[in-house]
Amino acid sequence: MISRFEEIHAGITRIDVEYTRSGFAAAWLIREGERAAFVETGPLPSVPILLEALTRQGLTPEAVSAVIVTHVHLDHAGAAGELLRHLPNATLYLHAQGVKHLTDPSRLVEGAKVVYGEERFLATLGGAVPIDPARMHTPVDGESMDLAGRSLVFLDTPGHSLNHLCVLDTRSNGLFTGDAFGLSYRVFDGGIRPLIIPATTPTQFDIDQSRATVRRLAALQPDWLYLTHFGPLRFESGLADDLDAQLAGYQQVAEQAGADLSIPALTAALAALTKAHGQRIGMPEVPDWEMFAMDLNLNAQGLAIWRERALRRAAG
């Protein structure tokens, strides 16, 4: 059983926002003295859980200086607008290309309904509250934020989306990776290293950018990876190698499909790649491959969109 709140180290608390299921999506609370920042918010229904995390730390909403979202997908940023209503001193930090989506989230909401289906969208994501741009800040690559003497460094990390940031916490030497360094669920641990797979969801995914971002993050030699999906991982270079090899495999799958980019067929091919990777790292008997079903379906959709763009460019 995964706890809703887990104090990791160095003033960092992992919060299970319980999107879709326990152990699927995390937000993070960083505390430094009497100041705090959230990294990721989860979807709109997560707000009470985030506020409870503050209470458990003995902090008031006024103590929060920053809310940081790695990108504007609603499982990462959907709660941001409503959360800011409760945090009078907080500024939202996000990529410059994400501002328009959270100022007016209507297109973001409609796009998510297409990807997830209306019923699942309403049950899990819920919507998004518009945010005043005056409460936003868009850091440039390499810019740092001071949290009561603690330095958080923003990195422009395209690939999963064009509006993706990662955040390096210099105190823990840990990276808040959003979806830029893939997905890894603790139930699949047990091999020579954790099972990690790419996150290639619609609509802006780009393989070349994603592979470059993985290499850039690995070159920083962090001690920790703080994955939104899901939880902290000790960094090791083999994880980056695994992601790069799988992204190369994803590209091969898409190219071999030609113009017939059937989502069920792509999903099945990606599932086969994932299982083969699990065997390579000596993963023990898997309790339930269906836990990856939604991820692999979304990955197939993003891969198909990427390939369609590539084919259009090739056609001139």
Contacts in CASP RR format, 6 or more apart in sequence:
PFRMAT RR
TARGET T0000
AUTHOR 0000-0000-0000
METHOD contacts of the structure
MODEL  1
MISRFEEIHAGITRIDVEYTRSGFAAAWLIREGERAAFVETGPLPSVPIL
LEALTRQGLTPEAVSAVIVTHVHLDHAGAAGELLRHLPNATLYLHAQGVK
HLTDPSRLVEGAKVVYGEERFLATLGGAVPIDPARMHTPVDGESMDLAGR
SLVFLDTPGHSLNHLCVLDTRSNGLFTGDAFGLSYRVFDGGIRPLIIPAT
TPTQFDIDQSRATVRRLAALQPDWLYLTHFGPLRFESGLADDLDAQLAGY
QQVAEQAGADLSIPALTAALAALTKAHGQRIGMPEVPDWEMFAMDLNLNA
QGLAIWRERALRRAAG
1 22 0 8 1.000
2 16 0 8 1.000
2 22 0 8 1.000
2 23 0 8 1.000
2 186 0 8 1.000
3 16 0 8 1.000
4 15 0 8 1.000
4 16 0 8 1.000
4 18 0 8 1.000
4 22 0 8 1.000
4 49 0 8 1.000
5 13 0 8 1.000
5 14 0 8 1.000
5 15 0 8 1.000
5 16 0 8 1.000
5 52 0 8 1.000
5 53 0 8 1.000
5 56 0 8 1.000
6 13 0 8 1.000
6 14 0 8 1.000
6 16 0 8 1.000
7 13 0 8 1.000
7 14 0 8 1.000
8 14 0 8 1.000
8 226 0 8 1.000
8 232 0 8 1.000
9 172 0 8 1.000
10 169 0 8 1.000
10 171 0 8 1.000
10 172 0 8 1.000
11 30 0 8 1.000
11 31 0 8 1.000
11 32 0 8 1.000
12 28 0 8 1.000
12 29 0 8 1.000
12 30 0 8 1.000
12 31 0 8 1.000
12 169 0 8 1.000
12 172 0 8 1.000
12 226 0 8 1.000
13 28 0 8 1.000
13 29 0 8 1.000
13 31 0 8 1.000
13 53 0 8 1.000
13 56 0 8 1.000
13 57 0 8 1.000
14 26 0 8 1.000
14 28 0 8 1.000
14 226 0 8 1.000
14 231 0 8 1.000
14 232 0 8 1.000
15 26 0 8 1.000
15 27 0 8 1.000
15 28 0 8 1.000
15 29 0 8 1.000
15 49 0 8 1.000
15 50 0 8 1.000
15 53 0 8 1.000
16 22 0 8 1.000
16 23 0 8 1.000
16 25 0 8 1.000
16 26 0 8 1.000
16 49 0 8 1.000
16 230 0 8 1.000
17 25 0 8 1.000
17 26 0 8 1.000
17 27 0 8 1.000
17 41 0 8 1.000
17 42 0 8 1.000
17 43 0 8 1.000
17 46 0 8 1.000
17 49 0 8 1.000
17 50 0 8 1.000
17 79 0 8 1.000
18 24 0 8 1.000
18 25 0 8 1.000
18 46 0 8 1.000
18 49 0 8 1.000
19 25 0 8 1.000
19 42 0 8 1.000
19 43 0 8 1.000
19 45 0 8 1.000
19 46 0 8 1.000
19 75 0 8 1.000
19 124 0 8 1.000
19 125 0 8 1.000
20 124 0 8 1.000
20 294 0 8 1.000
21 291 0 8 1.000
23 185 0 8 1.000
23 186 0 8 1.000
23 230 0 8 1.000
24 185 0 8 1.000
24 229 0 8 1.000
24 230 0 8 1.000
25 42 0 8 1.000
25 43 0 8 1.000
25 75 0 8 1.000
25 228 0 8 1.000
25 229 0 8 1.000
25 230 0 8 1.000
26 40 0 8 1.000
26 226 0 8 1.000
26 227 0 8 1.000
26 228 0 8 1.000
26 229 0 8 1.000
26 230 0 8 1.000
26 231 0 8 1.000
27 38 0 8 1.000
27 39 0 8 1.000
27 40 0 8 1.000
27 41 0 8 1.000
27 42 0 8 1.000
27 46 0 8 1.000
27 49 0 8 1.000
27 50 0 8 1.000
27 53 0 8 1.000
27 228 0 8 1.000
28 38 0 8 1.000
28 39 0 8 1.000
28 40 0 8 1.000
28 176 0 8 1.000
28 226 0 8 1.000
29 36 0 8 1.000
29 37 0 8 1.000
29 38 0 8 1.000
29 50 0 8 1.000
29 53 0 8 1.000
29 54 0 8 1.000
29 57 0 8 1.000
30 36 0 8 1.000
30 37 0 8 1.000
30 38 0 8 1.000
30 39 0 8 1.000
30 147 0 8 1.000
30 150 0 8 1.000
30 152 0 8 1.000
30 169 0 8 1.000
31 57 0 8 1.000
31 59 0 8 1.000
32 147 0 8 1.000
32 148 0 8 1.000
32 149 0 8 1.000
32 150 0 8 1.000
32 171 0 8 1.000
33 148 0 8 1.000
34 59 0 8 1.000
34 63 0 8 1.000
34 148 0 8 1.000
35 63 0 8 1.000
35 64 0 8 1.000
35 65 0 8 1.000
35 147 0 8 1.000
35 148 0 8 1.000
36 54 0 8 1.000
36 57 0 8 1.000
36 59 0 8 1.000
36 63 0 8 1.000
36 64 0 8 1.000
36 65 0 8 1.000
36 147 0 8 1.000
37 64 0 8 1.000
37 65 0 8 1.000
37 66 0 8 1.000
37 67 0 8 1.000
37 68 0 8 1.000
37 145 0 8 1.000
37 147 0 8 1.000
37 152 0 8 1.000
38 50 0 8 1.000
38 64 0 8 1.000
38 66 0 8 1.000
38 67 0 8 1.000
38 68 0 8 1.000
38 83 0 8 1.000
38 90 0 8 1.000
39 68 0 8 1.000
39 69 0 8 1.000
39 70 0 8 1.000
39 167 0 8 1.000
39 176 0 8 1.000
39 226 0 8 1.000
40 68 0 8 1.000
40 69 0 8 1.000
40 70 0 8 1.000
40 76 0 8 1.000
40 77 0 8 1.000
40 176 0 8 1.000
40 178 0 8 1.000
40 228 0 8 1.000
41 47 0 8 1.000
41 50 0 8 1.000
41 67 0 8 1.000
41 69 0 8 1.000
41 76 0 8 1.000
41 77 0 8 1.000
41 78 0 8 1.000
41 79 0 8 1.000
41 80 0 8 1.000
41 83 0 8 1.000
42 74 0 8 1.000
42 75 0 8 1.000
42 76 0 8 1.000
42 77 0 8 1.000
42 78 0 8 1.000
42 79 0 8 1.000
43 74 0 8 1.000
43 75 0 8 1.000
43 78 0 8 1.000
43 79 0 8 1.000
43 124 0 8 1.000
43 125 0 8 1.000
43 126 0 8 1.000
43 127 0 8 1.000
44 74 0 8 1.000
44 78 0 8 1.000
44 79 0 8 1.000
44 82 0 8 1.000
44 125 0 8 1.000
44 126 0 8 1.000
44 127 0 8 1.000
44 128 0 8 1.000
44 129 0 8 1.000
45 79 0 8 1.000
45 124 0 8 1.000
45 126 0 8 1.000
46 78 0 8 1.000
46 79 0 8 1.000
47 79 0 8 1.000
47 82 0 8 1.000
47 83 0 8 1.000
47 86 0 8 1.000
50 79 0 8 1.000
50 83 0 8 1.000
51 61 0 8 1.000
51 83 0 8 1.000
51 86 0 8 1.000
54 60 0 8 1.000
54 61 0 8 1.000
54 63 0 8 1.000
54 64 0 8 1.000
61 86 0 8 1.000
61 87 0 8 1.000
61 88 0 8 1.000
62 87 0 8 1.000
62 88 0 8 1.000
62 89 0 8 1.000
63 89 0 8 1.000
64 87 0 8 1.000
64 89 0 8 1.000
64 90 0 8 1.000
65 89 0 8 1.000
65 90 0 8 1.000
65 91 0 8 1.000
65 147 0 8 1.000
65 148 0 8 1.000
66 90 0 8 1.000
66 91 0 8 1.000
66 92 0 8 1.000
66 93 0 8 1.000
66 145 0 8 1.000
66 147 0 8 1.000
66 152 0 8 1.000
67 80 0 8 1.000
67 83 0 8 1.000
67 84 0 8 1.000
67 87 0 8 1.000
67 90 0 8 1.000
67 91 0 8 1.000
67 92 0 8 1.000
67 93 0 8 1.000
68 92 0 8 1.000
68 93 0 8 1.000
68 94 0 8 1.000
68 152 0 8 1.000
68 165 0 8 1.000
68 167 0 8 1.000
68 176 0 8 1.000
69 76 0 8 1.000
69 77 0 8 1.000
69 80 0 8 1.000
69 92 0 8 1.000
69 93 0 8 1.000
69 94 0 8 1.000
69 165 0 8 1.000
70 76 0 8 1.000
70 164 0 8 1.000
70 165 0 8 1.000
70 166 0 8 1.000
70 167 0 8 1.000
70 176 0 8 1.000
70 177 0 8 1.000
70 178 0 8 1.000
70 179 0 8 1.000
70 180 0 8 1.000
70 228 0 8 1.000
71 77 0 8 1.000
71 94 0 8 1.000
71 95 0 8 1.000
71 98 0 8 1.000
71 160 0 8 1.000
71 161 0 8 1.000
71 163 0 8 1.000
71 164 0 8 1.000
71 165 0 8 1.000
71 178 0 8 1.000
71 179 0 8 1.000
72 94 0 8 1.000
72 95 0 8 1.000
72 98 0 8 1.000
72 101 0 8 1.000
72 102 0 8 1.000
72 108 0 8 1.000
72 161 0 8 1.000
72 163 0 8 1.000
73 112 0 8 1.000
73 161 0 8 1.000
73 179 0 8 1.000
73 201 0 8 1.000
74 108 0 8 1.000
74 109 0 8 1.000
74 112 0 8 1.000
74 125 0 8 1.000
74 126 0 8 1.000
74 127 0 8 1.000
74 128 0 8 1.000
75 125 0 8 1.000
75 228 0 8 1.000
76 178 0 8 1.000
76 179 0 8 1.000
76 228 0 8 1.000
77 94 0 8 1.000
77 102 0 8 1.000
77 128 0 8 1.000
78 105 0 8 1.000
78 125 0 8 1.000
78 127 0 8 1.000
78 128 0 8 1.000
80 92 0 8 1.000
80 102 0 8 1.000
80 128 0 8 1.000
80 129 0 8 1.000
80 131 0 8 1.000
81 92 0 8 1.000
81 102 0 8 1.000
81 128 0 8 1.000
81 129 0 8 1.000
81 130 0 8 1.000
81 131 0 8 1.000
82 129 0 8 1.000
83 90 0 8 1.000
84 90 0 8 1.000
84 92 0 8 1.000
84 131 0 8 1.000
84 135 0 8 1.000
85 129 0 8 1.000
90 135 0 8 1.000
91 135 0 8 1.000
91 136 0 8 1.000
91 137 0 8 1.000
92 102 0 8 1.000
92 131 0 8 1.000
92 135 0 8 1.000
92 136 0 8 1.000
92 137 0 8 1.000
93 136 0 8 1.000
93 137 0 8 1.000
93 138 0 8 1.000
93 139 0 8 1.000
93 145 0 8 1.000
93 154 0 8 1.000
93 165 0 8 1.000
94 102 0 8 1.000
94 136 0 8 1.000
94 137 0 8 1.000
94 138 0 8 1.000
94 163 0 8 1.000
94 165 0 8 1.000
95 138 0 8 1.000
95 156 0 8 1.000
95 162 0 8 1.000
95 163 0 8 1.000
95 164 0 8 1.000
95 165 0 8 1.000
96 138 0 8 1.000
96 163 0 8 1.000
97 162 0 8 1.000
97 163 0 8 1.000
98 163 0 8 1.000
99 133 0 8 1.000
99 136 0 8 1.000
99 138 0 8 1.000
101 107 0 8 1.000
101 108 0 8 1.000
101 163 0 8 1.000
102 108 0 8 1.000
102 128 0 8 1.000
102 130 0 8 1.000
102 131 0 8 1.000
102 136 0 8 1.000
103 130 0 8 1.000
103 131 0 8 1.000
103 132 0 8 1.000
103 133 0 8 1.000
103 136 0 8 1.000
104 130 0 8 1.000
105 127 0 8 1.000
105 128 0 8 1.000
105 129 0 8 1.000
105 130 0 8 1.000
108 128 0 8 1.000
109 121 0 8 1.000
109 127 0 8 1.000
109 128 0 8 1.000
111 203 0 8 1.000
112 121 0 8 1.000
112 125 0 8 1.000
112 127 0 8 1.000
113 121 0 8 1.000
115 201 0 8 1.000
115 202 0 8 1.000
115 298 0 8 1.000
115 301 0 8 1.000
116 124 0 8 1.000
116 125 0 8 1.000
121 127 0 8 1.000
139 145 0 8 1.000
139 154 0 8 1.000
139 165 0 8 1.000
140 154 0 8 1.000
140 156 0 8 1.000
141 154 0 8 1.000
141 155 0 8 1.000
141 156 0 8 1.000
142 153 0 8 1.000
142 154 0 8 1.000
142 155 0 8 1.000
142 156 0 8 1.000
143 153 0 8 1.000
143 154 0 8 1.000
144 151 0 8 1.000
144 152 0 8 1.000
144 153 0 8 1.000
144 154 0 8 1.000
145 151 0 8 1.000
145 152 0 8 1.000
145 154 0 8 1.000
146 152 0 8 1.000
150 169 0 8 1.000
150 170 0 8 1.000
150 171 0 8 1.000
151 169 0 8 1.000
151 170 0 8 1.000
151 171 0 8 1.000
152 167 0 8 1.000
152 168 0 8 1.000
152 169 0 8 1.000
152 170 0 8 1.000
153 167 0 8 1.000
153 168 0 8 1.000
153 170 0 8 1.000
154 165 0 8 1.000
154 166 0 8 1.000
154 167 0 8 1.000
155 165 0 8 1.000
155 166 0 8 1.000
155 167 0 8 1.000
155 168 0 8 1.000
155 216 0 8 1.000
155 217 0 8 1.000
156 164 0 8 1.000
156 165 0 8 1.000
157 164 0 8 1.000
157 165 0 8 1.000
157 166 0 8 1.000
157 180 0 8 1.000
157 213 0 8 1.000
157 216 0 8 1.000
157 217 0 8 1.000
158 164 0 8 1.000
158 206 0 8 1.000
158 209 0 8 1.000
158 210 0 8 1.000
158 213 0 8 1.000
159 180 0 8 1.000
159 204 0 8 1.000
159 205 0 8 1.000
159 206 0 8 1.000
159 207 0 8 1.000
159 209 0 8 1.000
159 210 0 8 1.000
159 212 0 8 1.000
159 213 0 8 1.000
160 178 0 8 1.000
160 179 0 8 1.000
160 180 0 8 1.000
160 182 0 8 1.000
160 199 0 8 1.000
160 200 0 8 1.000
160 201 0 8 1.000
160 204 0 8 1.000
160 205 0 8 1.000
160 210 0 8 1.000
160 213 0 8 1.000
161 179 0 8 1.000
161 204 0 8 1.000
161 205 0 8 1.000
162 204 0 8 1.000
163 204 0 8 1.000
164 178 0 8 1.000
164 179 0 8 1.000
164 180 0 8 1.000
164 213 0 8 1.000
166 175 0 8 1.000
166 176 0 8 1.000
166 177 0 8 1.000
166 178 0 8 1.000
166 180 0 8 1.000
166 181 0 8 1.000
166 213 0 8 1.000
166 217 0 8 1.000
167 175 0 8 1.000
167 176 0 8 1.000
168 174 0 8 1.000
168 175 0 8 1.000
168 176 0 8 1.000
168 220 0 8 1.000
168 222 0 8 1.000
169 175 0 8 1.000
169 176 0 8 1.000
169 226 0 8 1.000
172 223 0 8 1.000
172 224 0 8 1.000
173 222 0 8 1.000
173 223 0 8 1.000
173 224 0 8 1.000
174 222 0 8 1.000
174 223 0 8 1.000
174 224 0 8 1.000
174 225 0 8 1.000
174 226 0 8 1.000
174 235 0 8 1.000
175 181 0 8 1.000
175 217 0 8 1.000
175 220 0 8 1.000
175 222 0 8 1.000
175 224 0 8 1.000
175 225 0 8 1.000
175 226 0 8 1.000
175 235 0 8 1.000
176 226 0 8 1.000
176 228 0 8 1.000
177 217 0 8 1.000
177 225 0 8 1.000
177 226 0 8 1.000
177 227 0 8 1.000
177 228 0 8 1.000
178 227 0 8 1.000
178 228 0 8 1.000
178 229 0 8 1.000
179 199 0 8 1.000
179 201 0 8 1.000
179 228 0 8 1.000
179 229 0 8 1.000
180 199 0 8 1.000
180 210 0 8 1.000
180 213 0 8 1.000
180 214 0 8 1.000
180 217 0 8 1.000
181 196 0 8 1.000
181 213 0 8 1.000
181 214 0 8 1.000
181 217 0 8 1.000
181 225 0 8 1.000
181 227 0 8 1.000
181 239 0 8 1.000
181 240 0 8 1.000
181 243 0 8 1.000
182 196 0 8 1.000
182 197 0 8 1.000
182 198 0 8 1.000
182 199 0 8 1.000
182 227 0 8 1.000
182 229 0 8 1.000
182 243 0 8 1.000
183 196 0 8 1.000
183 197 0 8 1.000
183 198 0 8 1.000
183 199 0 8 1.000
183 227 0 8 1.000
183 229 0 8 1.000
183 230 0 8 1.000
183 295 0 8 1.000
184 194 0 8 1.000
184 195 0 8 1.000
184 196 0 8 1.000
184 197 0 8 1.000
184 227 0 8 1.000
184 229 0 8 1.000
184 230 0 8 1.000
184 231 0 8 1.000
184 233 0 8 1.000
185 195 0 8 1.000
185 229 0 8 1.000
185 230 0 8 1.000
185 291 0 8 1.000
185 292 0 8 1.000
186 194 0 8 1.000
186 230 0 8 1.000
186 231 0 8 1.000
187 287 0 8 1.000
187 288 0 8 1.000
187 291 0 8 1.000
188 194 0 8 1.000
188 195 0 8 1.000
188 283 0 8 1.000
188 286 0 8 1.000
188 291 0 8 1.000
189 195 0 8 1.000
190 282 0 8 1.000
190 283 0 8 1.000
190 284 0 8 1.000
191 278 0 8 1.000
191 281 0 8 1.000
191 282 0 8 1.000
191 283 0 8 1.000
191 284 0 8 1.000
192 281 0 8 1.000
192 282 0 8 1.000
193 236 0 8 1.000
193 238 0 8 1.000
193 239 0 8 1.000
193 242 0 8 1.000
193 281 0 8 1.000
194 233 0 8 1.000
194 239 0 8 1.000
195 274 0 8 1.000
195 277 0 8 1.000
195 278 0 8 1.000
195 281 0 8 1.000
195 283 0 8 1.000
196 233 0 8 1.000
196 239 0 8 1.000
196 242 0 8 1.000
196 243 0 8 1.000
197 243 0 8 1.000
197 246 0 8 1.000
197 274 0 8 1.000
197 277 0 8 1.000
197 292 0 8 1.000
197 295 0 8 1.000
197 299 0 8 1.000
198 210 0 8 1.000
198 243 0 8 1.000
198 246 0 8 1.000
198 247 0 8 1.000
198 250 0 8 1.000
198 299 0 8 1.000
199 229 0 8 1.000
199 295 0 8 1.000
199 299 0 8 1.000
200 207 0 8 1.000
200 210 0 8 1.000
200 247 0 8 1.000
200 250 0 8 1.000
200 298 0 8 1.000
200 299 0 8 1.000
200 302 0 8 1.000
200 303 0 8 1.000
200 306 0 8 1.000
201 298 0 8 1.000
201 299 0 8 1.000
201 301 0 8 1.000
201 302 0 8 1.000
202 298 0 8 1.000
202 301 0 8 1.000
202 302 0 8 1.000
202 305 0 8 1.000
203 302 0 8 1.000
203 305 0 8 1.000
205 302 0 8 1.000
205 303 0 8 1.000
205 305 0 8 1.000
205 306 0 8 1.000
206 306 0 8 1.000
207 247 0 8 1.000
207 250 0 8 1.000
207 251 0 8 1.000
207 306 0 8 1.000
210 247 0 8 1.000
211 244 0 8 1.000
211 247 0 8 1.000
211 248 0 8 1.000
214 240 0 8 1.000
214 243 0 8 1.000
214 244 0 8 1.000
214 247 0 8 1.000
215 240 0 8 1.000
215 244 0 8 1.000
217 240 0 8 1.000
218 235 0 8 1.000
218 237 0 8 1.000
218 239 0 8 1.000
218 240 0 8 1.000
221 235 0 8 1.000
222 235 0 8 1.000
223 234 0 8 1.000
223 235 0 8 1.000
224 232 0 8 1.000
224 233 0 8 1.000
224 234 0 8 1.000
224 235 0 8 1.000
225 232 0 8 1.000
225 233 0 8 1.000
225 234 0 8 1.000
225 235 0 8 1.000
225 239 0 8 1.000
226 232 0 8 1.000
227 233 0 8 1.000
229 295 0 8 1.000
233 239 0 8 1.000
242 277 0 8 1.000
242 281 0 8 1.000
245 277 0 8 1.000
246 273 0 8 1.000
246 274 0 8 1.000
246 277 0 8 1.000
249 273 0 8 1.000
250 270 0 8 1.000
250 273 0 8 1.000
250 299 0 8 1.000
250 303 0 8 1.000
253 266 0 8 1.000
253 269 0 8 1.000
253 270 0 8 1.000
253 273 0 8 1.000
253 303 0 8 1.000
254 261 0 8 1.000
254 266 0 8 1.000
254 303 0 8 1.000
254 304 0 8 1.000
254 306 0 8 1.000
254 307 0 8 1.000
255 307 0 8 1.000
257 265 0 8 1.000
257 266 0 8 1.000
257 269 0 8 1.000
257 307 0 8 1.000
258 307 0 8 1.000
258 311 0 8 1.000
259 311 0 8 1.000
261 304 0 8 1.000
261 307 0 8 1.000
261 308 0 8 1.000
263 297 0 8 1.000
263 300 0 8 1.000
263 301 0 8 1.000
263 304 0 8 1.000
266 300 0 8 1.000
266 303 0 8 1.000
266 304 0 8 1.000
267 296 0 8 1.000
267 297 0 8 1.000
267 299 0 8 1.000
267 300 0 8 1.000
270 296 0 8 1.000
270 299 0 8 1.000
270 300 0 8 1.000
270 303 0 8 1.000
271 289 0 8 1.000
271 292 0 8 1.000
271 296 0 8 1.000
274 292 0 8 1.000
274 296 0 8 1.000
275 286 0 8 1.000
275 289 0 8 1.000
END
